[in-house]
Amino acid sequence: MSAFAAPAPPQVPRAFVDVIRAHLPELAEEMLGEIQASVPEYARPGDEKYVTAVRRAVEEALRLFLTRAADGGSRPGRMTEVFRAIGKGEAYEGRPLDSLQAALRICARVAWRRLALSAETLDLSRQGLCGAGEAILVYLDEIAAAAAEGYAEAHIKVAGELELRRRRLLDLLVADPPPDPRAVEDLARAVGWPVPKTLAGVALAARTSGTGSRAGPSRTPAGRDGVTPGPSAPPDAPARPTLPPDVLSDLDRSDPYLVVPDPGGPGRTAMLDGALRGWVAVLGPPVPVHEAAQSLRLAREALGLARRGVLPSGRVVRCADHLATLIIFKDEALVRVIRRVRLAPLRALRPSQRDRIAETLLAWLQCGYNANEVAARLHVHPQTVRYRLRQATELFSDQLASPDDRFELEIALRARALSLRAAPDAGR
């Protein structure tokens, strides 16, 4: 025999085995009572079917102990099978493994107490008492290990099934046209997802070295959004975000996305900013549940603009803060026509003059025609603003009288400024 062979299992005195067998129902009831008093997950007053199932499990554990004791501890196969099944059942019921292990320890404690009370009556020797106590502990370790193995096996399966159902729920939410609300409610109930009043789609992309806004000399310096502009590069693998369980996600597809319930709730903004570092992320507008597809669609449109540098992308971009930009870039072919028509007077100027006049004229339209406010915004002297405005008035006099013309002119100037942000050397 090897020097490292497992020691023989402890022997249980026959007299103690007989006592347990004779009082098995009474002992099982005592164990059941202490389990229900000490482990909340097993306390279900009034649920007689469930109480009966727990009682049977306790009685089966006692019978298997008696069988093991009678066989000298030599045949654990049936015991392992039973407690692996019990462990699986706990996982399918959604109870934590700690609760099952606590219940098993209670059973061992009750059995040891019965052994101690019976020791004198049974005239057990110290060696017999120690052997019986050790057998109880060895048995506890064996059934706990078997239950943990079954629990782990089932937990993987349960987690996989739950994830598949969450993905299915996610697909339903962003389906276009929207599905029957009852289908969403049924699947949400199956995965334990409370249906919110509002939600928002979040479009994601891995950040690259070229993602972010670019700027010319008179505009926002490169890197203000936390991204260094440069040529495109393979995306760094961003860390998978740690998200609250109520946030549904699909990060494994080519266009990963999230659905965030109650996006305007307390702490949501900070949660997303913290969790999505390393991603270019756009939060769609909050919408009712049946409009989730529209929220995600707008988020994806804004994501495209953020990746081009039209929108800043250092933190989570919120569509609600950039609705005008989304409208302007909704039909870029039309916007190019508007720019070509409305900004034709700028073509006669040098590039630097075009930039100054366009920047000043846009600020003037946005500031309610207040030259002093324009000067403060552009950090130039009011007299400089007035000089530029005189030039702009000469160039655009026929477009400044009509509100409709001024509106289209502002669209053209906004589109020009946004395009230059993304590509400083293009579109002048």
Beta strands, then each sheet from edge to edge (+ up, - down):
strand 1: 198-206
strand 2: 248-250
strand 3: 257-261
strand 4: 279-283
strand 5: 287-288
strand 6: 317-318
sheet 1: 2+ 3- 1+ 4- 6-
sheet 2: 2+ 3- 1+ 5-
end
